[in-house]
Amino acid sequence: MATILSVSGSPSVTSRTARLLRHLDDRLRQQGHDVTPLDVRTLPAEALLGADFRHPAVVEATALFEAADGVVIGTPVYKAAYSGLLKTLLDLLPQFALTGKTVLPLATGGSTAHVLAIDYALRPVLSSMGAAHIVPGWFTLDKDITAGEDGTLTVAPGTAEALAQVTDAFSRALGGRTAVLAAAG
């Protein structure tokens, strides 16, 4: 159906945010989408912090954004905003890198005090980058995500249902977008 880029903005190797995204990636694949994961933490720090637009890893990441019909952006919330690591990548992308894209913003954090980070910190940036449609996102409490040592992930039942709903809404939005793009030629 659609090509999706699933971006984790977590700096942690044992990130619940990244594991949650990979879990949702599987759901999107089951719905027929082609999903490419991108963990920003795997990009070279010197390229990100040095704003090296020509670094091969940055060029490749930019190409992934360009090729995607839809983008899932996941981030842990720090100090009521998305991660600095995610910001470094977004700063290196072209100004309108999300033009024509459908975007699903997701965030994780330790307290419901950060639930508005999606709407007040992340959504304005995604909008300024030209996103065609930013579907309603979801904030997940860290306590609702349990990562097993064997790589399994358990999401609390109410949270799992809510995540399924926003993921499915994103998938439906992409289906319509993909049909429009196919008709246009």
C-alpha positions as CSV (number, residue, x, y, z in Angstrom):
1,M,0.0,0.0,0.0
2,A,2.2,2.8,1.3
3,T,5.9,3.3,2.1
4,I,6.3,4.3,5.7
5,L,9.4,5.6,7.6
6,S,9.3,4.9,11.3
7,V,11.6,7.2,13.1
8,S,12.7,6.7,16.7
9,G,14.2,9.8,18.3
10,S,15.3,8.0,21.5
11,P,19.0,8.1,22.4
12,S,18.8,4.9,24.5
13,V,19.9,1.5,23.3
14,T,17.2,-0.1,25.5
15,S,14.5,2.4,24.5
16,R,10.9,1.6,25.2
17,T,10.0,4.3,22.6
18,A,11.9,2.4,19.8
19,R,10.5,-1.0,20.9
20,L,7.0,0.5,20.9
21,L,7.6,1.8,17.4
22,R,8.9,-1.6,16.1
23,H,5.7,-3.1,17.6
24,L,3.6,-0.7,15.7
25,D,5.7,-1.2,12.6
26,D,4.6,-4.9,12.7
27,R,0.9,-3.8,12.8
28,L,1.4,-1.5,9.8
29,R,3.2,-4.3,7.9
30,Q,0.3,-6.7,8.6
31,Q,-1.9,-4.0,6.9
32,G,0.2,-4.3,3.8
33,H,2.5,-1.3,4.2
34,D,6.2,-1.3,3.5
35,V,7.9,0.0,6.7
36,T,11.5,1.1,7.1
37,P,12.7,1.7,10.7
38,L,15.2,4.5,11.4
39,D,16.7,4.8,14.9
40,V,18.3,8.3,14.9
41,R,20.7,7.1,17.6
42,T,22.4,5.0,15.0
43,L,23.4,8.0,12.9
44,P,26.9,9.4,13.5
45,A,26.9,11.9,16.3
46,E,29.6,14.0,14.6
47,A,27.4,14.3,11.5
48,L,24.3,15.3,13.6
49,L,26.0,17.7,16.0
50,G,28.3,19.1,13.3
51,A,25.3,19.7,11.0
52,D,27.1,17.8,8.2
53,F,24.4,17.8,5.5
54,R,26.6,15.9,3.1
55,H,27.5,13.1,5.4
56,P,26.5,9.8,3.7
57,A,24.3,8.8,6.7
58,V,22.5,12.1,6.7
59,V,22.0,12.0,2.9
60,E,20.6,8.4,3.3
61,A,18.2,9.5,6.1
62,T,17.1,12.4,4.0
63,A,16.4,10.1,1.1
64,L,14.3,7.8,3.3
65,F,12.1,10.8,4.3
66,E,11.8,11.8,0.6
67,A,10.8,8.3,-0.5
68,A,8.1,7.8,2.3
69,D,4.4,8.3,1.8
70,G,4.0,8.5,5.6
71,V,6.2,9.0,8.6
72,V,5.8,7.8,12.1
73,I,7.8,10.0,14.5
74,G,8.3,8.6,18.0
75,T,10.1,10.3,20.8
76,P,10.6,10.2,24.5
77,V,9.6,13.4,26.2
78,Y,12.4,15.3,28.1
79,K,11.7,18.6,29.8
80,A,8.2,18.8,28.2
81,A,9.6,18.5,24.6
82,Y,10.7,16.0,22.1
83,S,14.3,14.6,22.3
84,G,17.3,16.7,21.4
85,L,18.5,13.8,19.2
86,L,15.3,14.0,17.2
87,K,15.7,17.8,16.9
88,T,19.3,17.4,15.5
89,L,17.9,15.2,12.7
90,L,14.9,17.4,11.9
91,D,17.2,20.4,11.8
92,L,19.3,18.7,9.1
93,L,16.4,17.8,6.9
94,P,15.3,20.2,4.1
95,Q,12.8,22.8,5.3
96,F,9.9,21.1,3.6
97,A,11.0,17.5,4.0
98,L,7.5,16.4,5.1
99,T,5.6,18.1,2.2
100,G,2.9,15.8,1.0
101,K,3.5,13.3,3.8
102,T,1.0,11.9,6.3
103,V,2.6,11.9,9.8
104,L,1.8,10.0,13.0
105,P,3.4,11.7,16.1
106,L,4.0,9.4,19.1
107,A,5.6,10.2,22.5
108,T,6.5,8.3,25.6
109,G,7.2,9.7,29.1
110,G,7.1,9.1,32.8
111,S,4.2,11.4,33.6
112,T,0.9,12.6,32.2
113,A,2.3,16.1,32.8
114,H,4.0,15.7,29.4
115,V,1.0,14.6,27.4
116,L,0.7,17.9,25.6
117,A,4.3,17.7,24.3
118,I,3.0,16.3,21.0
119,D,0.6,19.2,20.4
120,Y,2.8,22.0,21.7
121,A,6.3,20.9,20.9
122,L,6.3,18.3,18.1
123,R,3.2,19.1,16.0
124,P,4.3,22.7,15.2
125,V,7.7,21.5,13.9
126,L,6.1,18.8,11.8
127,S,3.6,21.3,10.4
128,S,6.3,23.8,9.6
129,M,8.1,21.1,7.6
130,G,5.1,20.8,5.3
131,A,3.3,17.7,6.5
132,A,0.1,17.3,4.4
133,H,-1.8,15.6,7.2
134,I,-0.7,15.1,10.8
135,V,-3.1,12.5,12.3
136,P,-3.9,12.6,16.0
137,G,-1.0,11.2,17.9
138,W,-0.7,9.4,21.2
139,F,1.3,9.8,24.4
140,T,2.2,6.5,26.2
141,L,3.3,6.4,29.8
142,D,6.5,4.5,30.4
143,K,4.8,2.3,33.0
144,D,2.4,1.0,30.3
145,I,5.3,-0.4,28.2
146,T,7.1,-3.5,29.5
147,A,10.1,-4.7,27.5
148,G,11.2,-8.3,28.1
149,E,14.9,-9.3,28.0
150,D,14.0,-11.6,25.1
151,G,12.9,-8.6,23.0
152,T,9.2,-9.1,23.6
153,L,7.0,-6.1,24.3
154,T,3.9,-5.9,26.5
155,V,1.6,-2.8,26.3
156,A,-1.0,-2.3,29.0
157,P,-4.5,-3.2,27.6
158,G,-6.1,0.2,27.5
159,T,-3.0,1.7,26.0
160,A,-2.6,-1.1,23.4
161,E,-6.2,-0.4,22.3
162,A,-5.6,3.3,22.0
163,L,-2.4,2.8,20.0
164,A,-4.1,0.3,17.7
165,Q,-6.8,2.9,17.0
166,V,-4.3,5.8,16.2
167,T,-2.1,3.4,14.1
168,D,-5.2,2.2,12.2
169,A,-6.3,5.8,11.6
170,F,-2.8,6.6,10.2
171,S,-3.0,3.5,8.0
172,R,-6.4,4.5,6.7
173,A,-5.2,8.1,6.0
174,L,-2.3,6.6,4.1
175,G,-4.6,4.4,2.1
176,G,-6.5,7.4,0.9
177,R,-3.3,9.4,0.2
178,T,-1.8,6.5,-1.7
179,A,-4.9,6.1,-3.8
180,V,-4.8,9.8,-4.7
181,L,-1.1,9.6,-5.6
182,A,-1.7,6.5,-7.8
183,A,-4.6,8.2,-9.6
184,A,-2.4,11.3,-10.2
185,G,0.1,9.2,-12.0
